[in-house]
Amino acid sequence: RTRLRARTYRCGARPEPKKAAEAFARAEAEAKKAGAALVLAEIDTEWAPLVWDTDLEGAVDKLELAVQTGAQDADIGAAAKRNLALALFRTM
C-alpha cells in the first residue's frame, strides 16, 4: 500500500517527487523487513529515477540489485535493466 501511495505522488496531476521519494523509502523498509525480494526490486526500479539527480551512485546500486532480483520476473527485469542503462549513461 505504501508503494502505491508513492506512485500516486509521482504520477498525479501535480507530481510531488519529494513525497514520492519519502513514501518509496518507507515501502523499501517494509519490503526489507518482510524479506520480499521481488517487491523490493519493483520499489527500487520505480524509486531510482527520483533520486538519481541527488544520489546517482545509490540509484545505480539499487538498480543493479533490482536487475539481479528482477531476473525472476520478465516485467520487473526489463524495467530495471532500462533504468540501470539510463543511470549508467548519466554517470558518463
Number of C-alpha atoms within 10 A of each C-alpha: 8 16 23 14 15 25 22 17 20 21 13 9 8 9 13 15 18 14 16 23 21 15 23 25 18 15 22 22 13 16 18 13 9 11 11 12 15 18 21 25 27 22 24 26 28 21 26 24 20 17 15 17 12 9 12 17 15 13 23 23 14 20 32 20 17 27 24 13 19 25 16 11 12 10 11 22 22 15 18 28 19 15 23 24 14 14 21 15 9 12 10 5
